[in-house]
Amino acid sequence: MAPRIASSAADAVAEIKDGSTVLIGGFGNAGQPMELIDALMECGATDLTVVNNNAGQADAGLALLIKERRVKKIICSFPRQSDSWHFDEAYRAGDIELELVPQGNLAERIRAAGAGIGGFFTPTGYGTLLAEGKETRVIDGKGYVLETPINADFALIKALKADTMGNLVYRKTARNFGPIMATAAKQAIVQVDEVVEAGNLDPENVITPGIYVDTVVALGGNK
Amino acid sequence: MSNYSSTQEKLSRDEMAQKVAADIPSGAFVNLGIGQPTNVSNFLTSEQGVTLHTENGMLGMGPVATGEDIDEDLINAGKIPVTELPGASFFHHADSFAMMRGGHLDVCVLGAFQVSEAGDLANWHTGAEGAIPAVGGAMDLAIGAKQTWVMMSLFTKSGESKLVEALSYPVTGLGCVSRIYTEVAIFELRDSKVFVRSAHGISFEELQSKVPVELTKA
């Protein structure tokens, strides 16, 4: 089924309810779906579990969701940054739960969810604090840790363009978590600069096939 | 035959980076960690034909972008705007770390708090009470590449060796480090021994007296 073309960022996120698990794309500002995050802020959903590489920066986007105590748990690899003061404060106050995951394991857990994999043994983290309490196995003399998929209710993603079938193309390193997050959520909500008619994206260049995409909103480019 | 060499002066940070760059095999795929390792790229020659990987999703990373070349969609793992070289490619995060974990990168160069004689690496967390932990790609990088090299100062501010018998800081990866570049010596970890390839501004005997693991001249 072709995706719903939403009329605005607010319309795109309207179905996100309290208690949802939300994957949010982006690495730094590259690929961060800022308008969708702002719309999530406006829509009032709370008790969220958020999955992102970081835990918000400065006074924008995810950082504001955390400041307003709308995020009960964050699953990320790198929460501590020079400008992550809202997370730092919420964490020290005991108002947010942190699940710290090595970056490659975070990506693979998201990929596994989208690919229907029930878990995988990875060497990353073996013998470290982040493997404590997890099942381990030695395979051919090398140690591995069992990691499980991260399934989500929603994914908020930024891509460059979509066609009316939901096929997506990205731009440079802004691709980062987008393609895997689109596969791992029950509903993938994508903001793009532009939606084009089906047939106007070269199928050889499509990075995320439309089957993974549920809602698209065109917000125009910044460039 | 001994390969051991020594110089009168300590290595500067640039000289350390120069030594690392000179040791990178031509044609290698390399990931340079954030901090001191990033400086290595300034000393790679075009004849070496080294391809740089950045774990946020790119091979063929070029120098830091300036002026009109700055593009917020084109950044490195330190979130600094960079450029792309001819032959560059982009990929998503799971592919990027699969490439690393799968042993496709030849060399990864990282900073460290401590390295043990067995090649265990500590570089992600001091374990200090109240510190907010953050790991990023450190654990993936440590164990992913065919070779993991460390650049660090050999001594802490209070003069303790960061090359240790056993880590006191939390582990990043076990048995992963094969080479350590410091301002006073370059070490090679192999065959369950710690070899000193070169000493700089320090005699082998003095170095041995300050480092709590048994050293062997390379």
Contacts between the chains, C-beta under 8 A, distances in Angstrom:
chain1	res1	chain2	res2	distance
A	27	B	56	4.7
A	27	B	57	7.8
A	27	B	75	7.6
A	27	B	79	7.5
A	27	B	93	7.5
A	28	B	56	7.9
A	28	B	75	5.8
A	28	B	79	3.8
A	29	B	72	5.4
A	29	B	75	7.9
A	29	B	79	7.7
A	30	B	56	7.4
A	30	B	72	6.1
A	30	B	73	5.2
A	30	B	74	7.6
A	30	B	75	5.2
A	30	B	79	7.9
A	31	B	73	7.4
A	77	B	134	7.4
A	77	B	135	5.7
A	77	B	136	5.2
A	77	B	137	7.2
A	78	B	134	4.6
A	78	B	135	6.8
A	78	B	136	4.2
A	79	B	132	6.2
A	79	B	133	7.9
A	79	B	134	5.5
A	80	B	132	4.5
A	80	B	133	7.4
A	80	B	134	3.9
A	81	B	134	7.8
A	87	B	132	8.0
A	88	B	132	6.2
A	91	B	132	6.0
A	92	B	130	7.9
A	92	B	132	8.0
A	98	B	132	8.0
A	98	B	133	8.0
A	100	B	133	5.5
A	100	B	134	7.3
A	100	B	135	6.0
A	101	B	135	7.7
A	102	B	135	5.3
A	102	B	136	7.8
A	102	B	137	7.1
A	102	B	138	7.4
A	102	B	139	4.2
A	102	B	140	5.5
A	103	B	55	6.9
A	103	B	93	7.5
A	103	B	97	6.7
A	103	B	135	7.3
A	103	B	136	5.3
A	103	B	137	4.1
A	103	B	140	6.0
A	104	B	55	7.7
A	104	B	93	8.0
A	104	B	96	7.9
A	104	B	97	3.0
A	104	B	98	7.8
A	104	B	100	6.5
A	104	B	101	5.9
A	104	B	137	6.3
A	104	B	139	7.8
A	104	B	140	3.5
A	104	B	144	7.5
A	105	B	139	7.9
A	105	B	140	7.4
A	106	B	93	8.0
A	107	B	92	7.8
A	107	B	93	4.0
A	107	B	94	4.2
A	107	B	96	7.5
A	107	B	97	5.2
A	108	B	94	5.7
A	108	B	97	6.6
A	108	B	98	7.3
A	110	B	94	7.0
A	111	B	94	4.0
A	122	B	101	6.9
A	123	B	101	6.8
A	123	B	143	5.3
A	124	B	97	8.0
A	124	B	101	6.3
A	124	B	139	5.0
A	124	B	140	4.8
A	124	B	143	6.2
A	124	B	144	7.5
A	125	B	139	5.1
A	126	B	143	7.6
A	126	B	174	6.8
A	127	B	171	5.5
A	127	B	173	7.6
A	127	B	174	4.4
A	128	B	139	6.3
A	128	B	170	6.7
A	128	B	171	4.8
A	128	B	172	6.7
A	128	B	173	7.5
A	129	B	125	7.3
A	129	B	133	7.9
A	129	B	170	5.2
A	129	B	171	7.5
A	130	B	135	6.6
A	130	B	139	7.0
A	143	B	174	7.3
A	170	B	90	7.7
A	171	B	73	4.7
A	172	B	58	7.6
A	172	B	71	6.9
A	172	B	73	4.3
A	172	B	74	4.5
A	172	B	84	7.4
A	172	B	90	5.9
A	173	B	54	7.5
A	173	B	56	5.3
A	173	B	57	5.2
A	173	B	58	5.5
A	173	B	73	6.3
A	173	B	74	5.6
A	173	B	75	5.6
A	173	B	90	6.4
A	174	B	73	4.1
A	175	B	57	5.8
A	175	B	90	5.6
A	175	B	91	7.3
A	175	B	92	5.4
A	176	B	56	5.6
A	176	B	57	5.4
A	176	B	92	6.5
A	176	B	93	5.2
A	177	B	92	7.0
A	177	B	93	5.1
A	178	B	92	6.8
A	179	B	92	4.3
A	180	B	92	5.7
A	180	B	93	6.4
A	180	B	94	4.9
A	207	B	92	7.6
